[in-house]
């Protein structure tokens, strides 16, 4: 069973972080963070920070996550 955490920015749901063996996969539910969809992050906090930056500024500083495939 997978464990997931909702990611909200300013009260709006923008995605979910799904725990994987090698980190967390970000699943975007908001077009503002679509570029982050299916990216792999070391921890939920990293995915949340990236989503917050993307929503607020339109980009993520030092953005170089690993894309993963199902």
mmJSON file of the N, C-alpha and C atoms, coordinates in Angstrom:
{"data_MODEL":{"atom_site":{
"group_PDB":["ATOM","ATOM","ATOM","ATOM","ATOM","ATOM","ATOM","ATOM","ATOM","ATOM","ATOM","ATOM","ATOM","ATOM","ATOM","ATOM","ATOM","ATOM","ATOM","ATOM","ATOM","ATOM","ATOM","ATOM","ATOM","ATOM","ATOM","ATOM","ATOM","ATOM","ATOM","ATOM","ATOM","ATOM","ATOM","ATOM","ATOM","ATOM","ATOM","ATOM","ATOM","ATOM","ATOM","ATOM","ATOM","ATOM","ATOM","ATOM","ATOM","ATOM","ATOM","ATOM","ATOM","ATOM","ATOM","ATOM","ATOM","ATOM","ATOM","ATOM","ATOM","ATOM","ATOM","ATOM","ATOM","ATOM","ATOM","ATOM","ATOM","ATOM","ATOM","ATOM","ATOM","ATOM","ATOM","ATOM","ATOM","ATOM","ATOM","ATOM","ATOM","ATOM","ATOM","ATOM","ATOM","ATOM","ATOM","ATOM","ATOM","ATOM","ATOM","ATOM","ATOM","ATOM","ATOM","ATOM","ATOM","ATOM","ATOM","ATOM","ATOM","ATOM","ATOM","ATOM","ATOM","ATOM","ATOM","ATOM","ATOM","ATOM","ATOM","ATOM","ATOM","ATOM","ATOM","ATOM","ATOM","ATOM","ATOM","ATOM","ATOM","ATOM","ATOM","ATOM","ATOM","ATOM","ATOM","ATOM","ATOM","ATOM","ATOM","ATOM","ATOM","ATOM","ATOM","ATOM","ATOM","ATOM","ATOM","ATOM","ATOM","ATOM","ATOM","ATOM","ATOM","ATOM","ATOM","ATOM","ATOM","ATOM","ATOM","ATOM","ATOM","ATOM","ATOM","ATOM","ATOM","ATOM","ATOM","ATOM","ATOM","ATOM","ATOM","ATOM","ATOM","ATOM","ATOM","ATOM","ATOM","ATOM","ATOM","ATOM","ATOM","ATOM","ATOM","ATOM","ATOM","ATOM","ATOM","ATOM","ATOM","ATOM","ATOM","ATOM","ATOM","ATOM","ATOM","ATOM","ATOM","ATOM","ATOM","ATOM","ATOM","ATOM","ATOM","ATOM","ATOM","ATOM","ATOM","ATOM","ATOM","ATOM","ATOM","ATOM","ATOM","ATOM","ATOM","ATOM","ATOM","ATOM"],
"id":[1,2,3,4,5,6,7,8,9,10,11,12,13,14,15,16,17,18,19,20,21,22,23,24,25,26,27,28,29,30,31,32,33,34,35,36,37,38,39,40,41,42,43,44,45,46,47,48,49,50,51,52,53,54,55,56,57,58,59,60,61,62,63,64,65,66,67,68,69,70,71,72,73,74,75,76,77,78,79,80,81,82,83,84,85,86,87,88,89,90,91,92,93,94,95,96,97,98,99,100,101,102,103,104,105,106,107,108,109,110,111,112,113,114,115,116,117,118,119,120,121,122,123,124,125,126,127,128,129,130,131,132,133,134,135,136,137,138,139,140,141,142,143,144,145,146,147,148,149,150,151,152,153,154,155,156,157,158,159,160,161,162,163,164,165,166,167,168,169,170,171,172,173,174,175,176,177,178,179,180,181,182,183,184,185,186,187,188,189,190,191,192,193,194,195,196,197,198,199,200,201,202,203,204,205,206,207,208,209,210],
"type_symbol":["N","C","C","N","C","C","N","C","C","N","C","C","N","C","C","N","C","C","N","C","C","N","C","C","N","C","C","N","C","C","N","C","C","N","C","C","N","C","C","N","C","C","N","C","C","N","C","C","N","C","C","N","C","C","N","C","C","N","C","C","N","C","C","N","C","C","N","C","C","N","C","C","N","C","C","N","C","C","N","C","C","N","C","C","N","C","C","N","C","C","N","C","C","N","C","C","N","C","C","N","C","C","N","C","C","N","C","C","N","C","C","N","C","C","N","C","C","N","C","C","N","C","C","N","C","C","N","C","C","N","C","C","N","C","C","N","C","C","N","C","C","N","C","C","N","C","C","N","C","C","N","C","C","N","C","C","N","C","C","N","C","C","N","C","C","N","C","C","N","C","C","N","C","C","N","C","C","N","C","C","N","C","C","N","C","C","N","C","C","N","C","C","N","C","C","N","C","C","N","C","C","N","C","C","N","C","C","N","C","C"],
"label_atom_id":["N","CA","C","N","CA","C","N","CA","C","N","CA","C","N","CA","C","N","CA","C","N","CA","C","N","CA","C","N","CA","C","N","CA","C","N","CA","C","N","CA","C","N","CA","C","N","CA","C","N","CA","C","N","CA","C","N","CA","C","N","CA","C","N","CA","C","N","CA","C","N","CA","C","N","CA","C","N","CA","C","N","CA","C","N","CA","C","N","CA","C","N","CA","C","N","CA","C","N","CA","C","N","CA","C","N","CA","C","N","CA","C","N","CA","C","N","CA","C","N","CA","C","N","CA","C","N","CA","C","N","CA","C","N","CA","C","N","CA","C","N","CA","C","N","CA","C","N","CA","C","N","CA","C","N","CA","C","N","CA","C","N","CA","C","N","CA","C","N","CA","C","N","CA","C","N","CA","C","N","CA","C","N","CA","C","N","CA","C","N","CA","C","N","CA","C","N","CA","C","N","CA","C","N","CA","C","N","CA","C","N","CA","C","N","CA","C","N","CA","C","N","CA","C","N","CA","C","N","CA","C","N","CA","C","N","CA","C","N","CA","C","N","CA","C"],
"label_alt_id":[null,null,null,null,null,null,null,null,null,null,null,null,null,null,null,null,null,null,null,null,null,null,null,null,null,null,null,null,null,null,null,null,null,null,null,null,null,null,null,null,null,null,null,null,null,null,null,null,null,null,null,null,null,null,null,null,null,null,null,null,null,null,null,null,null,null,null,null,null,null,null,null,null,null,null,null,null,null,null,null,null,null,null,null,null,null,null,null,null,null,null,null,null,null,null,null,null,null,null,null,null,null,null,null,null,null,null,null,null,null,null,null,null,null,null,null,null,null,null,null,null,null,null,null,null,null,null,null,null,null,null,null,null,null,null,null,null,null,null,null,null,null,null,null,null,null,null,null,null,null,null,null,null,null,null,null,null,null,null,null,null,null,null,null,null,null,null,null,null,null,null,null,null,null,null,null,null,null,null,null,null,null,null,null,null,null,null,null,null,null,null,null,null,null,null,null,null,null,null,null,null,null,null,null,null,null,null,null,null,null],
"label_comp_id":["UNK","UNK","UNK","UNK","UNK","UNK","UNK","UNK","UNK","UNK","UNK","UNK","UNK","UNK","UNK","UNK","UNK","UNK","UNK","UNK","UNK","UNK","UNK","UNK","UNK","UNK","UNK","UNK","UNK","UNK","UNK","UNK","UNK","UNK","UNK","UNK","UNK","UNK","UNK","UNK","UNK","UNK","UNK","UNK","UNK","UNK","UNK","UNK","UNK","UNK","UNK","UNK","UNK","UNK","UNK","UNK","UNK","UNK","UNK","UNK","UNK","UNK","UNK","UNK","UNK","UNK","UNK","UNK","UNK","UNK","UNK","UNK","UNK","UNK","UNK","UNK","UNK","UNK","UNK","UNK","UNK","UNK","UNK","UNK","UNK","UNK","UNK","UNK","UNK","UNK","UNK","UNK","UNK","UNK","UNK","UNK","UNK","UNK","UNK","UNK","UNK","UNK","UNK","UNK","UNK","UNK","UNK","UNK","UNK","UNK","UNK","UNK","UNK","UNK","UNK","UNK","UNK","UNK","UNK","UNK","UNK","UNK","UNK","UNK","UNK","UNK","UNK","UNK","UNK","UNK","UNK","UNK","UNK","UNK","UNK","UNK","UNK","UNK","UNK","UNK","UNK","UNK","UNK","UNK","UNK","UNK","UNK","UNK","UNK","UNK","UNK","UNK","UNK","UNK","UNK","UNK","UNK","UNK","UNK","UNK","UNK","UNK","UNK","UNK","UNK","UNK","UNK","UNK","UNK","UNK","UNK","UNK","UNK","UNK","UNK","UNK","UNK","UNK","UNK","UNK","UNK","UNK","UNK","UNK","UNK","UNK","UNK","UNK","UNK","UNK","UNK","UNK","UNK","UNK","UNK","UNK","UNK","UNK","UNK","UNK","UNK","UNK","UNK","UNK","UNK","UNK","UNK","UNK","UNK","UNK"],
"label_asym_id":["A","A","A","A","A","A","A","A","A","A","A","A","A","A","A","A","A","A","A","A","A","A","A","A","A","A","A","A","A","A","A","A","A","A","A","A","A","A","A","A","A","A","A","A","A","A","A","A","A","A","A","A","A","A","A","A","A","A","A","A","A","A","A","A","A","A","A","A","A","A","A","A","A","A","A","A","A","A","A","A","A","A","A","A","A","A","A","A","A","A","A","A","A","A","A","A","A","A","A","A","A","A","A","A","A","A","A","A","A","A","A","A","A","A","A","A","A","A","A","A","A","A","A","A","A","A","A","A","A","A","A","A","A","A","A","A","A","A","A","A","A","A","A","A","A","A","A","A","A","A","A","A","A","A","A","A","A","A","A","A","A","A","A","A","A","A","A","A","A","A","A","A","A","A","A","A","A","A","A","A","A","A","A","A","A","A","A","A","A","A","A","A","A","A","A","A","A","A","A","A","A","A","A","A","A","A","A","A","A","A"],
"label_entity_id":["1","1","1","1","1","1","1","1","1","1","1","1","1","1","1","1","1","1","1","1","1","1","1","1","1","1","1","1","1","1","1","1","1","1","1","1","1","1","1","1","1","1","1","1","1","1","1","1","1","1","1","1","1","1","1","1","1","1","1","1","1","1","1","1","1","1","1","1","1","1","1","1","1","1","1","1","1","1","1","1","1","1","1","1","1","1","1","1","1","1","1","1","1","1","1","1","1","1","1","1","1","1","1","1","1","1","1","1","1","1","1","1","1","1","1","1","1","1","1","1","1","1","1","1","1","1","1","1","1","1","1","1","1","1","1","1","1","1","1","1","1","1","1","1","1","1","1","1","1","1","1","1","1","1","1","1","1","1","1","1","1","1","1","1","1","1","1","1","1","1","1","1","1","1","1","1","1","1","1","1","1","1","1","1","1","1","1","1","1","1","1","1","1","1","1","1","1","1","1","1","1","1","1","1","1","1","1","1","1","1"],
"label_seq_id":[1,1,1,2,2,2,3,3,3,4,4,4,5,5,5,6,6,6,7,7,7,8,8,8,9,9,9,10,10,10,11,11,11,12,12,12,13,13,13,14,14,14,15,15,15,16,16,16,17,17,17,18,18,18,19,19,19,20,20,20,21,21,21,22,22,22,23,23,23,24,24,24,25,25,25,26,26,26,27,27,27,28,28,28,29,29,29,30,30,30,31,31,31,32,32,32,33,33,33,34,34,34,35,35,35,36,36,36,37,37,37,38,38,38,39,39,39,40,40,40,41,41,41,42,42,42,43,43,43,44,44,44,45,45,45,46,46,46,47,47,47,48,48,48,49,49,49,50,50,50,51,51,51,52,52,52,53,53,53,54,54,54,55,55,55,56,56,56,57,57,57,58,58,58,59,59,59,60,60,60,61,61,61,62,62,62,63,63,63,64,64,64,65,65,65,66,66,66,67,67,67,68,68,68,69,69,69,70,70,70],
"pdbx_PDB_ins_code":[null,null,null,null,null,null,null,null,null,null,null,null,null,null,null,null,null,null,null,null,null,null,null,null,null,null,null,null,null,null,null,null,null,null,null,null,null,null,null,null,null,null,null,null,null,null,null,null,null,null,null,null,null,null,null,null,null,null,null,null,null,null,null,null,null,null,null,null,null,null,null,null,null,null,null,null,null,null,null,null,null,null,null,null,null,null,null,null,null,null,null,null,null,null,null,null,null,null,null,null,null,null,null,null,null,null,null,null,null,null,null,null,null,null,null,null,null,null,null,null,null,null,null,null,null,null,null,null,null,null,null,null,null,null,null,null,null,null,null,null,null,null,null,null,null,null,null,null,null,null,null,null,null,null,null,null,null,null,null,null,null,null,null,null,null,null,null,null,null,null,null,null,null,null,null,null,null,null,null,null,null,null,null,null,null,null,null,null,null,null,null,null,null,null,null,null,null,null,null,null,null,null,null,null,null,null,null,null,null,null],
"Cartn_x":[0.842,0.0,0.883,0.566,1.334,0.826,1.726,1.379,1.507,0.473,0.536,0.163,0.662,0.403,-0.063,-1.156,-1.632,-0.679,-0.444,0.389,-0.514,-0.604,-1.407,-0.499,-0.871,-0.186,-1.245,-1.122,-2.082,-3.518,-3.691,-5.022,-5.582,-4.814,-5.272,-4.481,-5.186,-4.539,-3.845,-2.534,-1.79,-1.212,-1.231,-0.693,-0.62,0.083,0.286,1.706,2.257,3.56,3.311,3.745,3.526,4.866,4.926,6.179,6.554,7.81,8.389,9.589,10.189,11.359,12.528,12.658,13.806,13.459,12.376,11.974,10.473,10.031,8.603,8.382,7.312,6.926,5.871,6.037,5.06,4.067,2.782,1.707,0.967,1.067,0.441,-1.057,-1.819,-3.267,-3.673,-2.705,-2.957,-2.022,-2.549,-1.775,-0.563,-0.635,0.48,1.733,1.576,2.728,2.88,2.289,2.321,3.745,4.661,6.057,6.693,6.133,6.667,6.064,5.037,4.344,5.3,5.204,5.995,7.473,7.828,9.217,9.466,10.709,11.097,11.906,11.544,12.186,12.658,13.693,14.195,13.174,12.368,11.406,10.193,9.106,7.871,8.124,8.942,9.228,9.858,10.691,11.323,10.295,9.385,8.326,7.413,7.088,6.232,6.912,8.186,8.917,8.967,9.196,9.23,7.875,6.793,5.444,5.153,5.533,5.317,6.068,7.325,8.105,7.491,7.053,6.473,5.207,4.342,3.093,3.383,4.288,4.526,5.392,6.335,7.269,7.25,6.628,6.582,7.764,8.697,9.845,10.359,11.254,11.881,13.38,13.953,15.389,16.124,17.178,17.973,17.106,16.181,15.236,15.92,16.162,16.768,16.371,15.068,14.659,14.768,14.663,14.735,13.32,13.046,11.751,11.719,10.566,10.452,9.277,9.352,8.273,7.654,6.377,5.695,6.096],
"Cartn_y":[-1.185,0.0,1.242,2.179,3.411,4.439,5.235,6.32,7.623,8.456,9.73,10.87,12.051,13.264,14.33,14.996,16.091,17.273,17.935,19.132,20.314,21.246,22.451,23.671,24.661,25.942,27.009,27.801,28.875,28.357,27.165,26.59,25.867,25.811,25.115,23.826,22.733,21.466,21.56,21.296,21.361,20.009,19.048,17.734,16.835,15.726,14.765,14.225,13.903,13.254,11.801,10.896,9.467,8.817,8.179,7.553,6.398,6.401,5.349,4.787,3.744,3.179,4.145,4.971,5.862,7.342,7.655,9.034,9.188,10.346,10.58,11.065,10.591,11.006,12.083,13.192,14.268,14.05,14.046,13.914,15.252,15.95,17.273,17.149,18.003,18.088,19.495,20.355,21.759,22.117,22.769,23.121,23.999,24.755,25.636,24.858,23.586,22.762,21.551,21.618,20.489,20.086,21.009,20.718,19.78,19.76,18.91,17.511,17.27,15.986,14.83,13.787,12.566,12.752,13.818,14.004,13.338,12.964,12.267,13.204,13.225,14.097,13.264,13.713,12.944,12.801,13.835,13.826,14.674,14.461,15.227,16.72,17.116,18.547,19.165,18.413,18.92,19.115,18.159,18.269,19.45,19.612,20.728,22.073,22.172,23.413,23.741,22.736,22.957,23.425,22.805,23.205,24.64,24.992,26.367,27.37,27.074,27.973,28.101,26.985,26.992,27.843,27.682,28.452,29.934,30.261,31.671,32.422,31.73,32.438,31.954,30.802,30.267,29.396,29.241,28.358,27.838,26.859,26.307,26.511,27.167,27.413,26.068,25.921,24.689,23.46,23.599,22.523,21.476,20.317,19.225,17.891,17.666,16.397,15.273,14.092,12.918,12.533,12.481,12.012,10.498,9.961,8.519,8.021,6.779,6.16,5.058,4.812,3.715,2.398],
"Cartn_z":[0.0,0.0,0.0,-0.887,-1.002,-0.019,0.495,1.405,0.621,0.679,-0.025,0.901,0.551,1.312,0.33,0.657,-0.186,-0.068,-1.19,-1.208,-1.541,-0.616,-0.809,-0.784,-1.582,-1.581,-1.424,-0.387,-0.1,-0.068,0.495,0.656,-0.557,-1.65,-2.858,-3.052,-3.317,-3.6,-4.955,-4.973,-6.226,-6.616,-5.68,-6.003,-4.795,-5.002,-3.925,-4.015,-2.868,-2.792,-2.421,-3.278,-3.064,-2.732,-1.575,-1.139,-2.064,-2.486,-3.308,-2.545,-3.047,-2.38,-2.347,-3.37,-3.479,-3.312,-2.628,-2.395,-2.491,-2.946,-3.15,-4.574,-5.171,-6.515,-6.365,-7.076,-7.056,-8.188,-7.847,-8.822,-8.863,-9.961,-10.086,-10.317,-9.651,-9.864,-10.286,-10.461,-10.82,-11.972,-12.98,-14.171,-13.82,-12.738,-12.363,-11.979,-11.621,-11.241,-12.166,-13.339,-14.287,-14.641,-14.676,-15.001,-13.964,-12.76,-11.692,-11.68,-12.495,-12.482,-12.764,-11.954,-12.083,-11.752,-11.042,-10.645,-9.308,-9.075,-7.866,-6.973,-5.692,-4.71,-3.529,-2.828,-1.687,-0.553,-0.34,0.768,0.406,1.137,0.917,1.04,2.003,2.203,0.96,0.259,-0.968,-2.081,-2.22,-3.222,-2.909,-1.634,-1.217,-1.506,-1.183,-1.423,-2.915,-3.734,-5.188,-5.694,-5.223,-5.639,-5.214,-4.002,-3.52,-4.382,-4.691,-5.542,-6.928,-7.495,-8.841,-8.877,-7.88,-7.839,-7.649,-6.77,-6.418,-7.412,-8.066,-8.948,-10.393,-10.646,-12.001,-12.359,-11.425,-11.662,-10.329,-10.407,-9.217,-9.34,-8.368,-8.367,-8.285,-9.07,-9.11,-9.397,-10.32,-10.654,-11.51,-10.939,-11.671,-11.037,-10.828,-10.233,-11.247,-10.772,-11.627,-12.046,-13.334,-13.807,-13.694,-13.334,-13.199,-14.02,-14.388,-15.157,-14.331,-14.542,-13.845,-14.43],
"occupancy":[1.0,1.0,1.0,1.0,1.0,1.0,1.0,1.0,1.0,1.0,1.0,1.0,1.0,1.0,1.0,1.0,1.0,1.0,1.0,1.0,1.0,1.0,1.0,1.0,1.0,1.0,1.0,1.0,1.0,1.0,1.0,1.0,1.0,1.0,1.0,1.0,1.0,1.0,1.0,1.0,1.0,1.0,1.0,1.0,1.0,1.0,1.0,1.0,1.0,1.0,1.0,1.0,1.0,1.0,1.0,1.0,1.0,1.0,1.0,1.0,1.0,1.0,1.0,1.0,1.0,1.0,1.0,1.0,1.0,1.0,1.0,1.0,1.0,1.0,1.0,1.0,1.0,1.0,1.0,1.0,1.0,1.0,1.0,1.0,1.0,1.0,1.0,1.0,1.0,1.0,1.0,1.0,1.0,1.0,1.0,1.0,1.0,1.0,1.0,1.0,1.0,1.0,1.0,1.0,1.0,1.0,1.0,1.0,1.0,1.0,1.0,1.0,1.0,1.0,1.0,1.0,1.0,1.0,1.0,1.0,1.0,1.0,1.0,1.0,1.0,1.0,1.0,1.0,1.0,1.0,1.0,1.0,1.0,1.0,1.0,1.0,1.0,1.0,1.0,1.0,1.0,1.0,1.0,1.0,1.0,1.0,1.0,1.0,1.0,1.0,1.0,1.0,1.0,1.0,1.0,1.0,1.0,1.0,1.0,1.0,1.0,1.0,1.0,1.0,1.0,1.0,1.0,1.0,1.0,1.0,1.0,1.0,1.0,1.0,1.0,1.0,1.0,1.0,1.0,1.0,1.0,1.0,1.0,1.0,1.0,1.0,1.0,1.0,1.0,1.0,1.0,1.0,1.0,1.0,1.0,1.0,1.0,1.0,1.0,1.0,1.0,1.0,1.0,1.0,1.0,1.0,1.0,1.0,1.0,1.0],
"B_iso_or_equiv":[0.0,0.0,0.0,0.0,0.0,0.0,0.0,0.0,0.0,0.0,0.0,0.0,0.0,0.0,0.0,0.0,0.0,0.0,0.0,0.0,0.0,0.0,0.0,0.0,0.0,0.0,0.0,0.0,0.0,0.0,0.0,0.0,0.0,0.0,0.0,0.0,0.0,0.0,0.0,0.0,0.0,0.0,0.0,0.0,0.0,0.0,0.0,0.0,0.0,0.0,0.0,0.0,0.0,0.0,0.0,0.0,0.0,0.0,0.0,0.0,0.0,0.0,0.0,0.0,0.0,0.0,0.0,0.0,0.0,0.0,0.0,0.0,0.0,0.0,0.0,0.0,0.0,0.0,0.0,0.0,0.0,0.0,0.0,0.0,0.0,0.0,0.0,0.0,0.0,0.0,0.0,0.0,0.0,0.0,0.0,0.0,0.0,0.0,0.0,0.0,0.0,0.0,0.0,0.0,0.0,0.0,0.0,0.0,0.0,0.0,0.0,0.0,0.0,0.0,0.0,0.0,0.0,0.0,0.0,0.0,0.0,0.0,0.0,0.0,0.0,0.0,0.0,0.0,0.0,0.0,0.0,0.0,0.0,0.0,0.0,0.0,0.0,0.0,0.0,0.0,0.0,0.0,0.0,0.0,0.0,0.0,0.0,0.0,0.0,0.0,0.0,0.0,0.0,0.0,0.0,0.0,0.0,0.0,0.0,0.0,0.0,0.0,0.0,0.0,0.0,0.0,0.0,0.0,0.0,0.0,0.0,0.0,0.0,0.0,0.0,0.0,0.0,0.0,0.0,0.0,0.0,0.0,0.0,0.0,0.0,0.0,0.0,0.0,0.0,0.0,0.0,0.0,0.0,0.0,0.0,0.0,0.0,0.0,0.0,0.0,0.0,0.0,0.0,0.0,0.0,0.0,0.0,0.0,0.0,0.0],
"pdbx_formal_charge":[null,null,null,null,null,null,null,null,null,null,null,null,null,null,null,null,null,null,null,null,null,null,null,null,null,null,null,null,null,null,null,null,null,null,null,null,null,null,null,null,null,null,null,null,null,null,null,null,null,null,null,null,null,null,null,null,null,null,null,null,null,null,null,null,null,null,null,null,null,null,null,null,null,null,null,null,null,null,null,null,null,null,null,null,null,null,null,null,null,null,null,null,null,null,null,null,null,null,null,null,null,null,null,null,null,null,null,null,null,null,null,null,null,null,null,null,null,null,null,null,null,null,null,null,null,null,null,null,null,null,null,null,null,null,null,null,null,null,null,null,null,null,null,null,null,null,null,null,null,null,null,null,null,null,null,null,null,null,null,null,null,null,null,null,null,null,null,null,null,null,null,null,null,null,null,null,null,null,null,null,null,null,null,null,null,null,null,null,null,null,null,null,null,null,null,null,null,null,null,null,null,null,null,null,null,null,null,null,null,null],
"auth_seq_id":[1,1,1,2,2,2,3,3,3,4,4,4,5,5,5,6,6,6,7,7,7,8,8,8,9,9,9,10,10,10,11,11,11,12,12,12,13,13,13,14,14,14,15,15,15,16,16,16,17,17,17,18,18,18,19,19,19,20,20,20,21,21,21,22,22,22,23,23,23,24,24,24,25,25,25,26,26,26,27,27,27,28,28,28,29,29,29,30,30,30,31,31,31,32,32,32,33,33,33,34,34,34,35,35,35,36,36,36,37,37,37,38,38,38,39,39,39,40,40,40,41,41,41,42,42,42,43,43,43,44,44,44,45,45,45,46,46,46,47,47,47,48,48,48,49,49,49,50,50,50,51,51,51,52,52,52,53,53,53,54,54,54,55,55,55,56,56,56,57,57,57,58,58,58,59,59,59,60,60,60,61,61,61,62,62,62,63,63,63,64,64,64,65,65,65,66,66,66,67,67,67,68,68,68,69,69,69,70,70,70],
"auth_comp_id":["UNK","UNK","UNK","UNK","UNK","UNK","UNK","UNK","UNK","UNK","UNK","UNK","UNK","UNK","UNK","UNK","UNK","UNK","UNK","UNK","UNK","UNK","UNK","UNK","UNK","UNK","UNK","UNK","UNK","UNK","UNK","UNK","UNK","UNK","UNK","UNK","UNK","UNK","UNK","UNK","UNK","UNK","UNK","UNK","UNK","UNK","UNK","UNK","UNK","UNK","UNK","UNK","UNK","UNK","UNK","UNK","UNK","UNK","UNK","UNK","UNK","UNK","UNK","UNK","UNK","UNK","UNK","UNK","UNK","UNK","UNK","UNK","UNK","UNK","UNK","UNK","UNK","UNK","UNK","UNK","UNK","UNK","UNK","UNK","UNK","UNK","UNK","UNK","UNK","UNK","UNK","UNK","UNK","UNK","UNK","UNK","UNK","UNK","UNK","UNK","UNK","UNK","UNK","UNK","UNK","UNK","UNK","UNK","UNK","UNK","UNK","UNK","UNK","UNK","UNK","UNK","UNK","UNK","UNK","UNK","UNK","UNK","UNK","UNK","UNK","UNK","UNK","UNK","UNK","UNK","UNK","UNK","UNK","UNK","UNK","UNK","UNK","UNK","UNK","UNK","UNK","UNK","UNK","UNK","UNK","UNK","UNK","UNK","UNK","UNK","UNK","UNK","UNK","UNK","UNK","UNK","UNK","UNK","UNK","UNK","UNK","UNK","UNK","UNK","UNK","UNK","UNK","UNK","UNK","UNK","UNK","UNK","UNK","UNK","UNK","UNK","UNK","UNK","UNK","UNK","UNK","UNK","UNK","UNK","UNK","UNK","UNK","UNK","UNK","UNK","UNK","UNK","UNK","UNK","UNK","UNK","UNK","UNK","UNK","UNK","UNK","UNK","UNK","UNK","UNK","UNK","UNK","UNK","UNK","UNK"],
"auth_asym_id":["A","A","A","A","A","A","A","A","A","A","A","A","A","A","A","A","A","A","A","A","A","A","A","A","A","A","A","A","A","A","A","A","A","A","A","A","A","A","A","A","A","A","A","A","A","A","A","A","A","A","A","A","A","A","A","A","A","A","A","A","A","A","A","A","A","A","A","A","A","A","A","A","A","A","A","A","A","A","A","A","A","A","A","A","A","A","A","A","A","A","A","A","A","A","A","A","A","A","A","A","A","A","A","A","A","A","A","A","A","A","A","A","A","A","A","A","A","A","A","A","A","A","A","A","A","A","A","A","A","A","A","A","A","A","A","A","A","A","A","A","A","A","A","A","A","A","A","A","A","A","A","A","A","A","A","A","A","A","A","A","A","A","A","A","A","A","A","A","A","A","A","A","A","A","A","A","A","A","A","A","A","A","A","A","A","A","A","A","A","A","A","A","A","A","A","A","A","A","A","A","A","A","A","A","A","A","A","A","A","A"],
"auth_atom_id":["N","CA","C","N","CA","C","N","CA","C","N","CA","C","N","CA","C","N","CA","C","N","CA","C","N","CA","C","N","CA","C","N","CA","C","N","CA","C","N","CA","C","N","CA","C","N","CA","C","N","CA","C","N","CA","C","N","CA","C","N","CA","C","N","CA","C","N","CA","C","N","CA","C","N","CA","C","N","CA","C","N","CA","C","N","CA","C","N","CA","C","N","CA","C","N","CA","C","N","CA","C","N","CA","C","N","CA","C","N","CA","C","N","CA","C","N","CA","C","N","CA","C","N","CA","C","N","CA","C","N","CA","C","N","CA","C","N","CA","C","N","CA","C","N","CA","C","N","CA","C","N","CA","C","N","CA","C","N","CA","C","N","CA","C","N","CA","C","N","CA","C","N","CA","C","N","CA","C","N","CA","C","N","CA","C","N","CA","C","N","CA","C","N","CA","C","N","CA","C","N","CA","C","N","CA","C","N","CA","C","N","CA","C","N","CA","C","N","CA","C","N","CA","C","N","CA","C","N","CA","C","N","CA","C","N","CA","C","N","CA","C","N","CA","C"],
"pdbx_PDB_model_num":[1,1,1,1,1,1,1,1,1,1,1,1,1,1,1,1,1,1,1,1,1,1,1,1,1,1,1,1,1,1,1,1,1,1,1,1,1,1,1,1,1,1,1,1,1,1,1,1,1,1,1,1,1,1,1,1,1,1,1,1,1,1,1,1,1,1,1,1,1,1,1,1,1,1,1,1,1,1,1,1,1,1,1,1,1,1,1,1,1,1,1,1,1,1,1,1,1,1,1,1,1,1,1,1,1,1,1,1,1,1,1,1,1,1,1,1,1,1,1,1,1,1,1,1,1,1,1,1,1,1,1,1,1,1,1,1,1,1,1,1,1,1,1,1,1,1,1,1,1,1,1,1,1,1,1,1,1,1,1,1,1,1,1,1,1,1,1,1,1,1,1,1,1,1,1,1,1,1,1,1,1,1,1,1,1,1,1,1,1,1,1,1,1,1,1,1,1,1,1,1,1,1,1,1,1,1,1,1,1,1]
}}}
